[in-house]
């Protein structure tokens, strides 16, 4: 009877094992390019592009073609930036890993919105609210409650 060993593993190791077959089908021998795309090309370009797949020649000896999905509005810009992108990818890998970039225009999923800025309490609080908030010991909680009260008072006026 085999003995089971229960040991903890890093989630990243488990994810890598699970995603490796799917990524290899798309030509990504290393998932680092996908995971660190923003670091490779810069945050502005990463917002408008997604690496789709890498295609190697039959023998796998030459550099790959990198297929990139991009916002239709950015296709022309990306075409002009191809030499810059090739240089950035080569410096990231330490060798010329990508020989050519193929651009495919495709609507991208909306970027994750940043958290809205905290509203400031612009309207003065009424005396009752100010007196109630003076009993709150936690400074952050008191500030959050005062912003909430101020926004409620502004909405009611």
HELIX and SHEET records of a PDB file:
HELIX    1   1 UNK A   11  UNK A   25  1                                  15    
HELIX    2   2 UNK A   32  UNK A   35  1                                   4    
HELIX    3   3 UNK A   37  UNK A   41  1                                   5    
HELIX    4   4 UNK A   43  UNK A   46  1                                   4    
HELIX    5   5 UNK A   72  UNK A   74  5                                   3    
HELIX    6   6 UNK A   75  UNK A   80  1                                   6    
HELIX    7   7 UNK A   82  UNK A   93  1                                  12    
HELIX    8   8 UNK A  127  UNK A  133  1                                   7    
HELIX    9   9 UNK A  139  UNK A  156  1                                  18    
SHEET    1   A 3 UNK A  49  UNK A  55  0                                        
SHEET    2   A 3 UNK A  64  UNK A  70 -1                                        
SHEET    3   A 3 UNK A  98  UNK A 105  1                                        
END                                                                             
